[in-house]
Amino acid sequence: MGHEVMIMLAARWHGAFDVRVEDVPAPRPGPGEVLIRVERAGICATDLEEYLTGPVSIPVGWPHPTSGRQAPLTLGHEMVGTVVEHGAGAGALDGRVVPNILVGCGGCWYCRRGQKVLCPKVGLRGITDDGGFAEFIVTEAAGCVPVPERIGPDVAVFAEPVAVAIRAMGKAGVRSGDVVAVLGAGVIGQLVIQLALAADAAVVAIEPVARRRGLAAALGAVTCGPEEGVERVAELTGRRGADVVVECAGVPGAVRSAIELSRSGSTVVLVGVHGGTEPIPLLPLVLEERRLLGSAGHLADDMASAIALLANGAVDVSRLRPEVVALVDVVGSGFERLRTDRDTLKILVDPA
């Protein structure tokens, strides 16, 4: 690629209900960086939340301490693409990759231990810096994960949400024969269900949307609506409660529901988030020795594991029935579709 200024299309967040597909200068890779041509980018619940109610995490009126950027910013942090240009010292990285999206400060106690997700100044491409709803993105070569040639972009784009599910399941410690309750059968919930079933657990998926319950049932989960969850779990466990609960809904009241579903000595993992506060019943946590854990994002090993699971078919993302839209249609056919149609589970963006 030449060194003239190139113009590309990008879907940029200016405010709530204000995402604009605009012509912007294409980025150039600096030292240690690569330029990636984006093949697919997934619309995540985080992107939708910023579209509906933002700014939630997008910096507005102040520069983010790691990226130095603020709105307007290009959304999209679930992506896959092909390396097309190298900055100085970027090495020989080539082919299809999942870009590095977590950017830590590099010097804090957490970054030095490989836990960028816990860095106090952590940034996320697509939230605090430009992301993948664009024709090109620049990222550090060292953080990119190569994708085997046999995995196409419609599958590889799920590496980031699969990595999130892997990290949550690692904290849950699911064992063969466990009963696992999953609250919320959105994308992350569906992936958690697949991983739990692969661990030889029995799964109860608790979800209000019938189509999502149907997808979970097709995987092999017992399904029910929120009002039936406690009773269905009780029936499967001799009234004890679930061995593990993974909360993926991120709606008010879900934390209390997760605790109600769990047994004494169980583990409750919180993956879903919302901006409010939650009343938590302390007596069951303390006197009945439940473990309540948060799980956010993923580590480098989780991403490599996600690529491996996608490559060998252990996680089948085709069951999520993703739909592909053009970048120019990302608002009407993407964000607005997800806002108004809860039967639609996943939409992928094709910048080409």
Secondary structure as the mmCIF struct_conf table of DSSP 4:
data_model
#
loop_
_struct_conf.conf_type_id
_struct_conf.id
_struct_conf.beg_label_comp_id
_struct_conf.beg_label_asym_id
_struct_conf.beg_label_seq_id
_struct_conf.end_label_comp_id
_struct_conf.end_label_asym_id
_struct_conf.end_label_seq_id
BEND BEND1 HIS A 3 GLU A 4
HELX_LH_PP_P HELX_LH_PP_P1 VAL A 5 MET A 6
STRN STRN1 ILE A 7 GLY A 15
TURN_TY1_P TURN_TY1_P1 ALA A 16 PHE A 17
STRN STRN2 ASP A 18 PRO A 25
HELX_LH_PP_P HELX_LH_PP_P2 ALA A 26 PRO A 27
TURN_TY1_P TURN_TY1_P2 PRO A 31 GLY A 32
STRN STRN3 GLU A 33 GLY A 42
HELX_LH_PP_P HELX_LH_PP_P3 ILE A 43 CYS A 44
HELX_RH_AL_P HELX_RH_AL_P1 ALA A 45 THR A 53
BEND BEND2 VAL A 56 ILE A 58
BEND BEND3 GLY A 61 TRP A 62
TURN_TY1_P TURN_TY1_P3 PRO A 65 SER A 67
BEND BEND4 ALA A 71 PRO A 72
STRN STRN4 LEU A 73 THR A 74
STRN STRN5 GLU A 78 HIS A 86
TURN_TY1_P TURN_TY1_P4 ALA A 88 GLY A 89
TURN_TY1_P TURN_TY1_P5 GLY A 91 ALA A 92
BEND BEND5 GLY A 95 GLY A 95
STRN STRN6 ARG A 96 VAL A 98
HELX_LH_PP_P HELX_LH_PP_P4 PRO A 99 ASN A 100
STRN STRN7 LEU A 102 VAL A 103
BEND BEND6 GLY A 106 CYS A 108
TURN_TY1_P TURN_TY1_P6 TRP A 109 TYR A 110
HELX_RH_3T_P HELX_RH_3T_P1 CYS A 111 ARG A 113
TURN_TY1_P TURN_TY1_P7 GLY A 114 GLY A 114
HELX_RH_3T_P HELX_RH_3T_P2 LYS A 116 LEU A 118
TURN_TY1_P TURN_TY1_P8 PRO A 120 LYS A 121
STRN STRN8 GLY A 123 LEU A 124
STRN STRN9 ARG A 125 ARG A 125
TURN_TY1_P TURN_TY1_P9 GLY A 126 THR A 128
STRN STRN10 ASP A 129 ASP A 129
BEND BEND7 GLY A 132 PHE A 133
STRN STRN11 ALA A 134 ALA A 134
BEND BEND8 GLU A 135 GLU A 135
STRN STRN12 PHE A 136 GLU A 140
HELX_RH_3T_P HELX_RH_3T_P3 ALA A 141 GLY A 143
STRN STRN13 VAL A 145 PRO A 146
TURN_TY1_P TURN_TY1_P10 GLU A 149 ARG A 150
BEND BEND9 ILE A 151 ILE A 151
HELX_RH_AL_P HELX_RH_AL_P2 PRO A 153 ALA A 156
TURN_TY1_P TURN_TY1_P11 VAL A 157 PHE A 158
HELX_RH_AL_P HELX_RH_AL_P3 ALA A 159 ALA A 172
TURN_TY1_P TURN_TY1_P12 GLY A 173 GLY A 173
TURN_TY1_P TURN_TY1_P13 SER A 176 GLY A 177
STRN STRN14 VAL A 179 LEU A 183
BEND BEND10 GLY A 186 GLY A 186
HELX_RH_AL_P HELX_RH_AL_P4 VAL A 187 ALA A 198
TURN_TY1_P TURN_TY1_P14 ALA A 199 ASP A 200
STRN STRN15 ALA A 202 ILE A 206
BEND BEND11 PRO A 208 PRO A 208
HELX_RH_AL_P HELX_RH_AL_P5 ALA A 210 LEU A 219
TURN_TY1_P TURN_TY1_P15 GLY A 220 GLY A 220
STRN STRN16 VAL A 222 CYS A 224
HELX_RH_3T_P HELX_RH_3T_P4 PRO A 226 GLU A 228
HELX_RH_AL_P HELX_RH_AL_P6 GLY A 229 LEU A 236
TURN_TY1_P TURN_TY1_P16 THR A 237 ARG A 239
BEND BEND12 ARG A 240 ARG A 240
STRN STRN17 ALA A 242 GLU A 247
TURN_TY1_P TURN_TY1_P17 PRO A 252 GLY A 253
HELX_RH_AL_P HELX_RH_AL_P7 ALA A 254 LEU A 261
STRN STRN18 SER A 262 LEU A 270
BEND BEND13 GLY A 275 GLY A 276
HELX_RH_AL_P HELX_RH_AL_P8 LEU A 282 LEU A 287
TURN_TY1_P TURN_TY1_P18 GLU A 288 GLU A 289
STRN STRN19 ARG A 291 GLY A 294
BEND BEND14 GLY A 297 GLY A 297
HELX_RH_AL_P HELX_RH_AL_P9 ALA A 300 ASN A 312
TURN_TY1_P TURN_TY1_P19 GLY A 313 GLY A 313
BEND BEND15 ALA A 314 VAL A 315
HELX_RH_3T_P HELX_RH_3T_P5 VAL A 317 LEU A 320
STRN STRN20 GLU A 323 ALA A 326
HELX_RH_3T_P HELX_RH_3T_P6 LEU A 327 ASP A 329
HELX_RH_PI_P HELX_RH_PI_P1 VAL A 330 PHE A 335
HELX_RH_AL_P HELX_RH_AL_P10 GLU A 336 THR A 340
TURN_TY1_P TURN_TY1_P20 ARG A 342 ASP A 343
STRN STRN21 ILE A 347 ASP A 350
#
